[in-house]
Amino acid sequence: MVETLFEDMFTVTQKDPDGKKFDRVNRIEARSEQFDMYMLLDVNTEIYPMRVKEKFMMVLASTLNLDGTPDTDYFIQGNKKSLADKFEYVMHGKLYRISEEGSGKHVKANRASDSMSTI
């Protein structure tokens, strides 16, 4: 069974806080209910529209395989069930932690993990 690394409900608090930068993508600000966490997230709103005050569940997992085995580096279309089947919108890739170091405009993005699935 796949074990999730993080789960929480978020509410969209703002869309494109610094102005719209991409054609099909909106940057949303959201706040979580359980951990009172702040998040900036880029979402392809052309295929998954999101509105301010809308709620969504964020799940982080190290694999989409229901048996917990690691994902392969390629996608094989088929009838195999996965954790993604339980959600409407799934992102897969690298997860970065952004932190400010020092003063001024110095922002650093650290890779938090090699591969995560954001569901």
C-alpha distances in whole Angstrom, upper triangle without the diagonal:
4,6,10,13,15,16,19,22,25,28,30,33,35,35,37,38,40,41,40,39,37,38,35,33,33,32,31,31,29,29,26,26,24,25,28,27,29,28,29,27,29,28,29,31,33,29,28,31,30,33,34,33,30,27,23,20,19,15,15,12,12,10,10,8,5,4,5,9,12,14,17,20,21,20,20,21,20,18,14,12,11,10,14,14,14,17,20,21,19,20,19,21,22,22,26,27,31,33,37,39,42,44,45,43,41,37,35,31,29,26,23,21,21,18,16,15,17,16
4,6,10,12,13,17,19,22,26,27,30,32,32,33,35,37,38,36,35,34,35,31,29,30,29,28,28,26,26,23,23,22,22,25,24,26,24,26,24,25,24,26,28,30,27,25,28,27,30,31,30,27,24,21,17,16,12,11,8,9,7,7,7,5,6,4,8,10,11,15,18,19,18,19,20,19,18,14,12,9,8,11,13,13,15,18,18,16,17,15,17,19,19,22,23,27,29,33,35,39,41,42,40,37,34,31,28,25,22,20,17,17,15,13,12,14,13
4,7,9,11,14,18,20,24,26,29,31,31,32,33,35,37,35,35,34,35,32,29,29,28,27,26,24,23,20,21,19,19,22,21,23,22,24,23,25,24,26,28,30,27,25,28,27,30,30,29,26,23,20,16,14,10,9,7,8,9,10,10,9,9,7,10,12,13,17,20,21,21,22,23,23,21,18,15,12,10,13,15,14,16,19,19,16,17,16,17,18,17,20,21,25,27,31,33,36,38,39,37,35,32,29,26,24,21,18,16,17,15,12,12,13,13
4,6,7,11,14,17,20,22,25,27,27,29,30,32,33,32,31,30,32,29,26,26,24,23,23,20,20,17,18,16,16,19,17,20,18,20,19,21,21,23,25,27,25,23,25,24,26,27,25,23,20,16,13,11,7,6,5,7,9,10,11,11,12,10,13,13,14,18,20,21,21,22,23,23,22,19,16,13,10,12,15,13,14,17,16,14,15,14,15,16,15,18,18,22,24,28,30,33,35,36,34,32,29,26,23,21,19,16,14,16,13,10,10,10,10
4,7,11,14,16,20,21,24,26,26,27,28,30,32,31,30,30,31,29,26,25,23,22,21,19,18,15,17,14,14,17,15,17,16,19,18,20,21,23,25,28,26,23,25,24,26,26,25,23,20,17,13,11,7,5,5,7,10,12,14,14,15,12,14,14,15,19,20,22,22,24,25,26,25,22,20,16,13,15,18,16,16,19,18,15,15,14,15,14,13,15,15,19,21,24,26,30,32,33,31,29,26,23,20,18,16,12,12,14,12,9,10,10,11
4,7,10,12,16,18,20,22,23,25,25,27,29,29,28,28,30,27,24,23,21,19,18,15,14,12,13,11,10,13,12,14,13,16,15,18,19,22,23,26,24,21,23,21,23,23,22,20,16,14,10,8,5,5,7,10,13,14,16,16,18,15,18,17,18,21,22,24,24,26,27,27,27,24,21,17,14,15,18,16,15,18,16,15,15,15,16,15,13,15,15,18,19,23,25,29,31,31,30,28,25,23,20,18,17,13,13,16,14,11,11,10,10
4,7,10,13,16,18,21,22,24,24,27,29,28,28,28,29,26,23,22,20,18,17,14,13,10,10,9,10,12,11,14,13,16,15,18,18,21,22,25,23,20,21,19,21,20,19,17,13,11,7,6,4,7,9,13,14,14,17,16,19,17,20,19,20,23,24,26,25,27,27,27,26,24,20,17,13,14,16,14,13,15,15,14,15,16,17,17,15,17,17,20,22,25,28,31,32,33,31,30,26,25,22,21,20,17,17,19,17,13,12,10,9
4,6,10,13,15,18,19,22,22,25,27,26,27,27,28,25,22,21,19,16,15,11,10,6,7,6,8,9,9,11,12,15,14,17,17,20,21,24,22,19,20,17,18,17,16,14,10,9,6,6,7,9,13,16,18,18,20,20,22,20,23,23,23,26,27,28,27,29,29,30,29,26,23,20,16,16,18,15,14,16,15,15,16,18,19,19,16,18,17,19,21,24,27,30,31,32,30,29,26,25,23,22,21,18,19,22,19,16,14,12,11
4,7,10,13,16,17,20,21,24,25,25,26,26,27,24,21,19,18,14,13,10,8,6,6,7,9,10,10,12,12,14,14,17,16,19,19,22,21,17,17,14,15,14,12,10,7,6,4,6,9,12,15,19,20,20,22,22,24,23,26,26,25,28,29,30,28,30,30,30,29,27,24,21,17,17,18,15,13,15,14,15,17,19,21,21,18,20,19,21,23,25,29,32,32,32,31,30,27,27,24,24,23,21,22,24,22,18,16,13,12
4,7,9,12,14,16,17,20,21,21,23,23,24,21,18,16,14,11,10,6,5,4,6,9,10,9,8,9,9,11,11,14,14,17,16,20,19,16,15,12,12,11,9,8,5,5,6,7,11,13,17,20,22,21,24,24,27,25,28,27,26,29,30,30,29,31,31,32,31,29,26,23,19,19,20,17,15,15,14,15,16,19,20,20,18,18,18,19,21,23,26,29,29,29,28,28,24,24,22,23,22,20,22,24,22,18,17,13,12
4,6,9,11,15,15,19,19,20,22,22,23,21,18,15,14,10,8,5,6,6,8,11,12,10,10,10,10,12,12,14,14,17,16,19,19,15,14,10,9,8,6,6,4,7,9,10,14,17,20,24,25,24,28,27,30,29,31,30,29,32,32,33,31,33,33,34,33,32,29,26,22,21,22,20,17,17,16,17,18,21,23,23,20,21,20,20,22,24,28,30,30,29,28,28,25,26,24,25,25,23,25,27,25,22,20,16,15
4,6,8,11,12,15,16,16,18,18,19,18,15,12,10,7,6,4,7,9,11,15,15,13,12,10,9,10,10,12,12,15,13,17,17,14,12,8,7,5,5,5,6,8,11,12,16,18,21,24,26,25,29,29,32,30,32,31,30,32,32,32,31,33,32,34,33,32,29,27,24,22,23,21,18,17,15,17,17,21,22,22,20,20,19,19,21,23,27,29,28,28,26,26,23,24,23,24,24,23,25,27,25,22,20,16,16
4,7,10,10,14,15,16,18,19,21,19,16,13,11,7,6,5,7,10,12,16,16,12,12,10,10,10,12,14,14,17,16,19,20,17,14,11,9,5,6,8,10,12,14,15,19,21,24,27,29,28,32,32,35,33,35,34,33,35,35,35,34,37,36,37,37,36,33,30,27,25,27,25,22,20,19,21,21,24,24,24,21,21,20,19,20,22,25,27,26,25,24,25,23,24,23,25,25,24,27,29,27,24,23,19,19
4,7,6,10,11,12,15,16,17,17,14,10,9,6,5,7,10,13,16,19,18,16,14,11,11,10,11,12,13,15,14,17,19,16,13,10,8,6,8,10,12,14,16,17,20,22,25,28,30,29,33,34,37,35,36,35,33,35,34,35,33,36,35,37,38,37,34,31,28,26,28,26,23,21,19,21,20,23,24,24,21,21,20,19,20,21,25,27,25,24,22,24,21,23,22,24,25,25,27,29,27,25,23,20,20
4,6,9,8,9,11,12,14,13,10,7,6,5,6,9,12,16,18,21,21,18,17,13,12,10,10,10,10,12,11,14,16,14,11,9,8,7,10,11,13,14,17,17,20,22,25,28,29,28,32,33,36,34,36,34,32,34,32,32,31,34,33,35,36,35,33,30,28,25,27,25,22,20,18,19,19,22,22,22,20,20,20,19,21,22,25,27,26,24,22,24,21,23,21,24,24,25,26,28,26,24,23,19,19
4,5,5,5,8,10,12,12,9,6,5,6,8,11,15,18,21,24,23,20,18,15,13,10,10,9,11,12,12,14,17,15,13,11,11,10,14,15,17,17,20,19,22,23,26,28,30,29,33,34,37,35,36,34,32,34,32,32,31,34,34,36,37,36,34,32,29,26,29,28,24,22,19,20,19,22,22,22,20,19,19,17,19,20,24,26,24,22,20,21,19,21,20,23,23,24,26,27,26,24,23,20,21
4,6,8,10,13,15,16,13,10,7,7,8,11,14,18,21,23,22,19,17,13,12,10,11,12,14,16,15,18,20,19,16,14,13,12,14,16,18,19,21,20,23,24,28,30,31,31,35,36,39,37,38,36,34,36,34,35,34,37,37,39,40,39,37,34,31,29,31,30,26,25,22,23,21,24,24,23,21,19,19,16,18,18,21,23,21,19,17,19,17,19,19,22,23,24,26,28,27,25,25,22,23
4,7,8,12,14,16,13,11,9,10,11,14,17,21,24,27,25,22,20,16,14,11,13,12,15,17,17,19,22,20,18,17,16,15,18,20,21,22,24,23,26,26,29,31,33,33,36,38,41,38,39,37,35,36,34,35,35,38,38,40,41,40,39,36,33,31,33,32,29,27,24,24,23,25,24,23,21,19,19,16,18,17,21,22,20,17,15,17,16,18,18,22,23,24,27,28,28,26,26,23,25
4,6,9,12,13,11,9,9,11,12,16,19,23,26,29,27,25,22,19,17,13,14,13,14,15,15,17,20,19,17,16,15,15,18,19,22,22,25,24,27,27,30,32,33,33,37,39,41,39,40,38,35,37,34,35,34,37,37,40,41,40,38,36,33,31,33,32,28,26,23,24,23,25,25,24,23,21,22,19,21,21,24,25,24,21,18,21,19,21,21,24,25,27,29,30,29,28,27,24,25
4,6,8,10,8,7,8,10,13,16,20,23,26,29,28,26,23,20,17,14,13,11,12,12,12,13,17,16,14,14,14,15,18,19,21,21,24,23,26,26,29,31,32,31,35,37,40,38,38,36,33,34,32,32,31,34,34,36,38,37,36,33,31,28,30,30,26,24,21,22,20,23,23,23,22,21,22,20,22,22,26,28,26,23,20,22,20,22,21,24,25,26,28,28,27,26,25,22,23
4,7,9,8,8,8,12,14,18,22,24,28,30,29,27,24,20,18,14,13,10,12,12,13,14,17,17,16,16,17,18,21,21,23,23,25,23,26,26,28,29,30,30,34,36,39,37,37,34,32,32,30,30,29,33,32,35,37,36,35,33,31,28,30,30,27,24,21,22,19,21,21,21,20,19,20,18,21,21,24,26,25,22,19,21,19,20,19,22,23,25,26,26,25,25,24,22,23
4,6,5,7,9,12,16,19,22,25,28,31,29,28,25,22,18,15,13,10,10,9,10,11,14,15,14,15,17,18,22,21,23,22,24,22,25,25,27,28,28,28,31,34,37,35,35,32,29,30,27,27,26,29,29,32,34,34,33,30,29,25,28,28,24,22,19,19,17,19,19,20,20,19,21,20,23,24,27,29,28,25,22,23,21,22,20,23,23,25,25,25,24,23,22,20,22
4,6,8,11,14,18,20,24,27,30,32,32,30,27,24,21,17,15,12,11,9,9,9,12,14,13,15,16,18,22,21,23,22,24,24,26,26,28,30,30,29,32,34,37,36,36,33,30,31,28,27,26,29,28,31,33,33,32,30,29,26,27,28,24,21,18,19,18,20,21,22,22,22,24,23,26,27,30,33,32,29,26,27,25,25,24,26,26,27,28,28,26,25,24,22,22
4,7,10,13,17,19,23,24,27,30,30,28,26,23,20,16,14,10,8,6,6,5,8,10,10,12,14,17,20,19,20,19,21,21,23,23,25,27,27,25,29,31,34,33,33,31,28,28,26,25,24,26,25,28,29,30,29,27,25,22,24,24,20,17,15,16,15,18,19,20,20,21,23,23,26,28,31,33,33,30,27,28,25,26,23,26,25,26,26,26,24,23,21,19,19
4,7,9,13,15,19,21,24,27,26,25,22,19,16,13,10,6,5,4,5,7,9,10,9,10,13,15,18,17,18,17,19,18,20,21,23,24,25,24,27,29,32,31,31,29,26,27,25,24,23,26,25,28,29,29,28,26,24,21,23,23,19,17,14,14,13,16,16,18,17,18,20,19,22,24,27,30,29,27,24,25,22,22,20,22,22,23,23,23,21,20,18,16,17
4,6,10,12,16,18,22,24,24,22,19,16,13,10,8,6,6,7,6,9,11,10,9,9,10,12,15,14,16,15,17,17,19,20,23,25,26,25,29,30,33,32,32,30,28,29,27,27,26,29,28,31,32,31,29,27,25,22,24,23,20,17,14,15,14,17,18,19,18,18,19,18,21,22,26,28,28,26,23,24,21,22,20,22,22,23,24,24,23,21,19,16,17
4,7,10,14,16,19,22,21,19,16,13,10,7,6,4,6,9,9,12,14,12,11,10,11,11,14,14,15,15,17,15,18,19,22,24,25,24,28,30,33,31,32,29,27,29,27,27,27,30,29,32,33,32,30,27,25,22,25,24,20,18,15,16,14,17,17,17,15,15,16,15,17,19,22,25,24,23,20,20,18,18,17,19,19,20,22,23,21,19,18,15,16
4,6,10,13,16,19,18,16,14,11,8,6,5,6,7,11,10,14,15,12,11,8,9,8,11,11,12,12,14,13,16,18,21,23,25,24,28,29,32,30,31,29,28,30,29,29,28,31,30,32,33,32,30,27,24,22,24,22,19,17,15,16,15,18,18,18,16,16,16,15,18,19,23,25,25,23,21,22,19,20,18,20,20,20,22,24,22,19,18,15,15
4,7,10,14,16,15,13,11,7,6,5,7,9,11,14,14,17,18,16,14,11,11,9,10,11,12,12,14,13,16,18,21,24,25,25,29,30,33,30,32,30,29,31,30,31,30,33,33,35,35,34,31,28,25,23,26,24,20,19,17,18,17,19,20,19,16,16,15,14,16,17,21,23,23,22,20,21,18,19,17,20,20,20,22,24,23,20,19,16,17
4,7,10,13,12,10,8,6,5,7,8,11,12,15,15,19,19,16,15,11,11,9,9,9,9,9,11,11,14,16,19,22,24,24,27,28,31,29,31,29,28,31,30,31,30,33,32,34,34,32,30,26,23,22,24,22,19,18,16,17,17,19,20,20,17,16,15,15,17,19,23,25,25,24,23,23,20,21,19,20,21,20,22,24,22,19,18,15,15
4,7,9,9,6,5,5,6,9,11,14,15,19,18,22,22,19,18,14,14,11,10,11,10,10,11,11,14,16,20,23,25,25,28,28,31,29,31,30,29,32,32,33,32,35,34,36,35,34,31,27,24,23,25,22,20,20,18,19,19,21,22,21,18,18,16,16,17,19,23,25,25,25,24,24,21,22,20,21,22,20,22,25,23,20,20,16,16
4,6,6,5,5,7,8,11,13,16,17,20,20,24,23,19,19,16,16,14,12,12,9,9,9,9,12,14,17,21,23,23,26,26,28,26,29,28,27,31,31,32,31,34,33,34,33,32,28,25,21,21,23,20,18,19,18,18,18,21,22,21,18,18,17,17,19,21,24,27,27,28,27,26,23,23,21,22,22,19,21,24,22,19,18,15,15
4,6,5,8,10,12,15,16,20,20,23,23,26,25,21,21,18,17,15,13,13,10,11,10,11,13,16,19,22,24,24,27,26,29,27,30,29,30,33,33,34,33,36,35,36,35,33,29,26,23,23,24,21,19,20,20,20,21,23,25,24,21,21,20,21,22,24,27,30,30,31,30,30,27,27,25,25,25,22,24,27,25,22,21,17,17
4,6,8,11,13,17,18,21,22,25,25,29,27,24,24,21,21,19,16,16,13,13,11,12,13,15,18,21,23,23,26,25,27,25,28,28,29,32,33,34,33,35,35,36,35,32,29,26,22,23,24,21,20,22,21,21,22,23,25,24,21,21,20,21,22,24,27,30,31,32,31,30,27,27,25,24,24,21,23,26,24,21,20,18,17
4,5,9,11,15,17,20,21,25,25,29,28,25,25,21,21,20,18,18,15,14,13,12,13,14,17,20,23,24,26,26,28,25,28,27,28,31,32,34,33,36,36,37,36,33,30,27,23,24,26,23,21,23,22,22,22,23,23,22,19,19,17,18,18,21,23,26,27,28,28,27,24,23,22,21,22,19,21,24,23,20,20,17,17
4,7,10,13,16,19,20,24,24,28,27,24,23,20,19,17,15,16,14,14,14,13,15,16,20,23,25,26,29,29,31,28,31,30,30,33,34,35,35,37,37,38,38,35,32,29,25,25,27,24,23,24,22,22,22,24,24,23,19,19,17,17,18,20,22,25,25,26,26,25,22,23,21,22,22,20,22,26,24,21,21,18,19
4,7,10,12,16,18,22,22,26,25,22,22,19,19,17,15,16,14,14,13,11,13,14,18,20,23,24,27,27,29,27,29,28,28,31,31,32,32,35,35,36,36,34,31,27,24,23,26,23,21,22,20,20,19,21,21,20,16,15,13,14,14,17,20,22,23,24,23,22,19,19,18,18,19,16,19,22,21,18,18,16,17
4,7,10,14,16,19,20,23,24,21,20,17,17,14,14,15,14,14,14,12,15,15,19,21,24,25,28,29,31,28,30,29,28,31,30,32,32,35,35,36,36,34,32,28,25,24,27,24,22,22,20,20,19,20,20,19,15,14,12,12,13,15,18,21,21,21,20,20,17,17,16,17,18,17,19,22,21,19,19,16,17
4,6,10,12,16,17,20,20,18,17,15,15,14,14,14,13,12,12,10,13,13,17,19,22,22,26,27,29,26,28,26,25,28,27,29,28,31,31,33,33,32,29,26,22,21,24,22,19,20,17,17,15,17,17,16,12,12,10,10,12,15,18,21,21,21,19,19,16,16,14,15,16,15,17,20,19,16,16,13,14
4,7,10,13,14,18,19,16,16,13,14,13,15,15,14,14,14,12,15,15,18,20,22,23,26,28,30,28,29,27,26,28,27,28,27,31,31,33,33,32,30,26,23,22,24,23,20,19,16,16,14,16,16,15,12,11,10,10,12,14,18,21,21,20,18,18,14,15,13,15,15,15,17,20,18,16,16,13,15
4,6,10,11,15,15,13,13,11,13,13,15,14,14,12,13,11,13,13,17,18,20,20,24,25,28,26,27,25,23,25,24,24,24,27,27,29,30,29,26,23,21,18,21,20,17,16,13,13,11,13,13,13,11,11,12,12,15,17,21,24,24,23,20,20,16,16,14,16,15,15,17,18,17,14,14,11,12
4,7,9,12,13,11,12,11,13,14,16,15,15,14,15,13,15,15,18,20,21,20,24,26,29,27,28,25,23,24,23,23,22,26,25,28,29,28,26,23,21,18,21,21,17,16,12,12,10,13,13,13,12,12,14,14,17,19,23,26,25,24,21,21,18,18,15,17,16,17,18,19,17,15,14,12,13
4,6,9,9,7,8,8,11,13,15,13,14,12,14,12,15,15,18,20,20,19,23,25,28,26,27,25,22,24,23,22,21,24,23,26,26,26,24,21,19,16,19,18,15,13,9,10,9,12,13,15,14,15,17,17,21,23,26,29,29,28,25,25,21,21,19,20,19,19,20,20,18,16,14,11,12
4,5,6,6,8,9,13,15,18,15,16,14,16,15,17,18,20,22,21,20,24,25,29,27,28,26,23,24,22,22,20,23,22,24,25,25,24,21,20,17,18,19,15,12,9,10,10,13,14,16,16,18,20,20,24,26,29,32,32,30,27,27,24,24,21,23,21,22,22,22,19,18,16,13,13
4,5,5,4,6,10,13,15,13,15,14,16,16,18,20,22,24,24,22,26,27,31,30,31,29,26,27,26,25,23,25,24,26,27,27,25,23,22,18,20,19,16,13,10,13,13,16,18,20,19,21,22,22,26,28,31,34,33,32,29,29,26,26,24,26,25,25,25,25,23,21,18,16,15
4,6,6,9,12,16,18,16,18,17,19,19,21,23,24,26,26,24,27,29,32,31,32,30,27,28,26,25,23,25,23,25,26,27,26,24,23,19,20,21,17,14,12,14,14,17,19,22,22,23,25,25,29,31,34,37,36,34,31,32,29,29,26,28,27,27,27,27,24,23,20,18,17
4,6,10,13,17,19,16,17,15,17,17,19,21,22,24,23,21,24,25,29,28,29,27,24,25,24,23,20,22,20,22,23,23,22,21,20,16,17,17,14,10,9,11,12,16,18,21,21,23,25,26,29,32,35,38,38,36,33,33,30,30,27,28,27,27,26,26,23,21,18,16,15
4,7,10,14,15,12,13,11,14,14,16,18,20,23,22,20,23,24,28,27,28,27,24,26,25,24,21,23,21,23,23,24,22,20,18,15,16,15,12,8,7,10,11,15,18,20,20,22,24,24,28,30,33,36,36,35,32,32,29,29,26,27,26,25,25,25,22,20,17,14,13
4,7,10,13,10,12,12,15,15,18,20,23,25,25,23,27,27,31,30,32,30,28,29,28,27,25,27,25,27,27,27,25,23,21,18,19,18,15,11,10,13,15,18,21,22,22,23,24,25,28,30,33,36,35,34,31,32,29,29,27,28,27,27,27,28,25,22,20,17,15
4,7,9,7,9,9,12,14,17,19,22,25,25,24,27,28,31,30,32,30,28,30,30,29,27,29,27,29,29,29,26,24,22,19,20,19,15,12,11,14,15,19,21,22,21,22,23,23,25,27,31,34,33,32,29,30,27,28,25,27,26,26,26,27,25,22,19,16,15
4,6,5,9,11,14,16,19,22,25,28,28,27,30,31,34,33,35,34,32,34,33,33,31,33,31,33,33,32,30,28,25,22,23,21,18,16,15,18,18,22,24,25,23,24,24,24,26,28,32,34,33,32,29,31,28,29,27,29,28,28,29,30,28,25,23,19,18
4,5,9,11,15,16,20,22,26,29,30,28,32,32,36,34,36,35,33,36,35,35,33,35,34,36,35,35,32,30,27,24,26,23,20,18,17,20,20,24,25,26,24,24,23,23,25,26,30,32,31,30,28,29,26,28,26,28,28,28,29,31,29,26,24,20,19
4,6,10,13,15,19,22,25,28,29,28,32,31,35,33,36,35,34,36,36,36,34,36,35,36,35,35,32,29,26,24,25,23,20,18,18,20,21,25,26,27,24,25,24,24,26,27,31,33,32,31,30,31,28,29,28,29,29,28,30,32,29,26,24,20,19
4,7,10,13,16,19,23,26,27,25,28,28,32,31,33,32,31,33,33,33,31,33,31,32,32,31,28,26,23,21,21,19,16,15,14,17,19,22,24,25,23,24,24,24,26,28,32,34,34,33,31,32,29,29,27,29,28,27,28,30,27,24,21,18,16
4,7,10,13,17,20,23,24,23,26,25,29,27,30,29,28,31,31,31,29,31,30,31,30,29,26,23,20,19,19,17,14,13,13,16,17,21,23,24,21,23,22,23,25,28,31,34,34,33,31,32,28,29,26,27,27,25,26,28,25,22,19,16,14
4,7,10,13,16,20,20,19,22,22,25,24,26,26,25,27,28,28,26,28,27,27,27,25,22,20,16,15,16,13,10,10,10,12,14,17,19,20,18,20,20,22,24,27,30,33,33,33,31,31,28,27,25,25,24,22,23,24,22,18,16,12,10
4,6,10,13,17,17,16,19,19,22,20,23,23,22,25,26,26,24,26,25,26,25,23,20,17,14,13,14,11,9,10,10,11,13,16,18,19,17,19,19,21,23,27,30,33,34,34,32,31,27,27,24,24,22,20,20,22,19,16,13,10,8
4,7,10,14,15,14,17,17,20,19,21,20,19,22,23,24,22,25,24,25,25,23,20,16,13,12,15,12,10,11,10,10,11,13,15,15,13,15,16,18,20,24,27,30,31,31,29,28,24,23,20,20,19,16,17,19,16,12,10,7,6
4,7,10,11,11,14,14,17,15,17,17,16,20,21,21,20,23,23,23,23,20,17,14,10,10,13,11,10,12,11,10,10,11,13,14,12,15,16,19,21,25,28,31,32,33,31,29,26,24,21,20,18,15,15,17,14,10,8,6,5
4,7,9,10,13,14,16,13,15,14,14,17,18,19,19,21,22,23,23,20,18,14,11,11,15,13,12,15,13,10,10,10,11,11,10,13,14,17,20,23,26,29,31,31,29,27,24,22,18,17,15,12,11,13,10,7,6,5,6
4,5,7,10,11,12,9,11,10,11,14,16,17,17,19,20,21,21,18,15,12,9,10,14,13,13,16,14,11,11,10,11,12,11,14,16,19,22,26,28,32,33,34,32,30,26,24,20,18,15,13,11,12,9,6,5,7,8
4,7,9,11,12,8,9,7,8,12,13,15,16,18,20,21,21,18,16,13,11,12,16,16,16,18,17,13,12,10,10,10,11,14,16,20,22,26,28,32,34,34,32,30,26,23,20,17,14,12,9,9,7,5,6,9,11
4,5,8,9,6,7,5,5,9,11,13,13,15,16,17,17,14,13,9,8,10,13,14,14,17,15,12,12,9,11,12,13,17,19,23,26,29,31,35,37,37,35,33,29,26,23,20,17,15,12,11,8,7,6,10,11
4,6,9,8,8,8,7,10,12,13,11,13,14,14,14,11,9,6,5,6,9,11,11,14,13,10,11,9,12,14,15,19,21,25,28,31,33,37,39,39,37,35,31,28,25,23,20,18,15,14,11,9,7,10,9
4,5,5,6,7,7,10,13,13,12,12,14,13,13,9,8,5,6,9,11,12,14,17,16,13,14,13,15,17,18,22,24,28,31,35,37,40,42,43,40,38,34,32,28,26,22,21,17,16,13,12,11,13,13
4,5,8,10,10,13,17,17,15,15,16,15,13,10,7,5,6,9,10,11,14,17,17,15,17,15,18,20,21,24,26,30,33,36,38,42,44,44,42,40,36,34,30,28,25,23,20,19,16,15,13,15,14
4,6,9,11,13,17,18,17,17,18,16,15,11,10,9,10,13,14,15,17,21,21,18,19,18,20,21,22,26,28,31,34,38,39,43,45,46,44,41,38,35,31,29,26,23,20,20,17,16,15,17,17
4,6,9,12,15,17,16,17,19,18,17,14,12,10,10,13,15,15,17,21,20,17,18,16,17,18,19,22,24,28,30,34,36,40,42,43,40,38,34,32,28,25,22,20,17,16,14,13,13,15,15
4,7,9,13,14,15,15,17,17,17,13,13,11,12,14,16,18,19,22,21,18,18,16,16,18,19,23,25,28,31,35,36,40,42,43,41,38,35,32,28,25,22,20,16,15,13,13,13,17,17
4,7,10,12,13,14,17,17,18,14,14,12,13,14,17,18,19,22,20,17,16,13,13,15,16,20,22,26,28,32,33,37,39,40,38,35,32,28,25,22,19,17,13,12,10,10,11,15,16
4,7,8,9,11,14,15,16,13,13,11,12,12,15,17,18,20,18,14,14,10,11,13,15,19,22,25,28,32,33,37,39,39,37,34,31,28,24,22,18,17,14,12,9,10,10,14,15
4,5,7,9,13,14,16,14,15,13,15,15,17,20,20,22,20,16,15,12,12,14,17,21,24,27,30,33,35,39,41,41,38,35,32,29,25,23,20,19,16,13,11,12,13,16,18
4,7,10,13,16,18,16,17,15,17,16,19,22,21,22,20,16,15,11,11,13,16,19,23,25,29,32,33,37,39,39,35,33,30,27,23,22,18,18,15,12,10,12,13,16,18
4,7,10,13,16,14,16,14,16,15,18,21,20,21,19,16,15,12,12,15,18,21,25,28,31,34,36,39,41,41,37,35,32,29,26,24,21,21,18,15,13,14,14,17,18
4,6,9,12,11,13,12,14,13,15,18,18,18,17,14,13,11,13,16,19,22,26,29,32,35,37,41,42,42,39,37,34,31,27,26,23,23,20,17,14,15,14,16,17
4,6,9,9,12,12,15,14,15,18,19,19,18,16,16,15,16,20,23,26,30,32,36,39,41,45,46,46,42,41,37,35,31,30,26,26,23,20,18,18,16,19,19
4,7,8,11,11,15,13,13,17,17,17,17,15,16,15,18,21,24,28,31,33,37,40,43,46,48,47,44,42,39,36,33,32,28,28,25,23,20,20,17,19,19
4,6,9,11,14,13,12,16,17,18,18,17,19,18,20,24,26,30,33,36,39,43,45,49,50,50,46,45,41,39,35,34,31,30,27,25,22,21,19,21,20
4,6,9,13,12,11,14,16,17,18,17,19,19,22,25,27,31,34,37,40,44,46,50,51,51,48,46,43,41,37,36,32,31,28,26,23,22,19,21,19
4,7,10,11,10,13,15,17,18,16,18,17,20,23,25,29,32,35,38,42,44,48,49,49,46,44,41,38,35,33,30,28,25,24,20,19,17,19,17
4,7,8,7,9,12,14,15,14,17,16,19,22,24,27,30,33,36,40,42,46,47,47,45,43,39,37,33,32,29,27,24,23,20,18,15,17,15
4,5,6,8,10,13,13,11,13,13,16,19,20,24,26,29,33,36,39,42,44,44,41,39,36,33,30,28,25,23,21,20,16,14,12,13,11
4,5,6,8,11,11,10,12,12,15,18,18,22,24,27,30,33,36,40,41,41,39,37,33,31,28,26,23,21,19,19,15,13,10,11,8
4,5,6,8,8,6,9,10,14,17,17,21,23,26,29,33,35,39,40,40,37,36,32,30,27,26,23,21,19,19,15,12,9,9,7
4,6,8,9,9,13,14,17,20,21,25,27,29,33,36,39,43,44,43,41,39,36,34,30,30,27,25,23,23,19,16,13,13,10
4,7,9,10,13,15,18,21,21,24,26,29,32,35,38,41,42,42,40,39,35,34,30,29,27,25,23,23,20,16,13,12,9
4,6,7,11,13,16,19,19,22,24,26,29,32,36,39,40,39,37,36,32,31,28,27,25,23,22,22,19,15,12,10,7
4,7,10,13,17,20,20,23,24,26,30,33,36,39,40,39,36,36,32,31,28,28,26,25,24,24,20,17,13,12,8
4,7,10,14,16,16,19,21,23,26,29,33,36,36,36,33,32,29,28,24,25,22,21,21,21,17,14,11,9,6
4,7,10,13,13,17,19,21,25,28,31,34,35,35,32,31,27,26,22,22,19,18,17,17,13,11,7,6,5
4,7,10,10,13,16,18,22,25,28,31,32,32,29,28,24,22,19,19,16,16,14,14,11,9,6,5,6
4,7,9,12,16,18,22,25,27,31,32,32,29,27,24,22,18,17,14,14,12,11,8,6,4,6,8
4,7,10,13,16,19,23,25,29,30,30,27,25,21,19,15,14,11,11,9,8,5,6,6,8,11
4,7,10,13,16,20,21,25,27,27,24,22,18,15,12,10,7,8,7,6,5,6,8,9,13
4,7,10,13,17,19,23,24,24,22,20,16,13,10,9,6,6,6,8,7,6,9,9,12
4,6,10,13,15,19,20,21,18,16,12,10,6,5,4,5,8,10,10,10,12,12,15
4,6,10,12,16,18,18,16,14,10,8,6,5,6,6,9,12,13,13,15,14,17
4,7,10,13,14,15,13,11,7,6,4,6,9,10,13,15,16,16,18,17,20
4,6,10,11,12,11,9,6,5,6,8,11,12,15,18,19,19,21,20,23
4,7,8,9,8,6,5,6,9,11,14,15,19,21,23,23,25,23,26
4,6,9,9,6,6,7,10,12,15,16,20,22,24,25,27,26,29
4,7,9,7,9,10,14,15,19,20,24,26,28,28,31,30,33
4,7,7,9,12,15,18,21,23,26,28,30,30,32,31,34
4,6,9,12,15,18,22,23,27,29,31,31,32,31,34
4,6,10,13,16,19,21,25,26,28,28,30,28,31
4,7,10,13,17,19,22,24,25,26,28,27,30
4,7,10,13,15,19,20,22,22,24,23,26
4,6,10,12,15,17,19,19,22,21,25
4,7,9,12,14,15,16,18,18,21
4,6,9,11,13,14,17,17,21
4,6,7,9,11,14,15,18
4,7,9,9,12,13,17
4,6,7,11,12,16
4,7,11,13,16
4,7,10,13
4,6,9
4,6
4
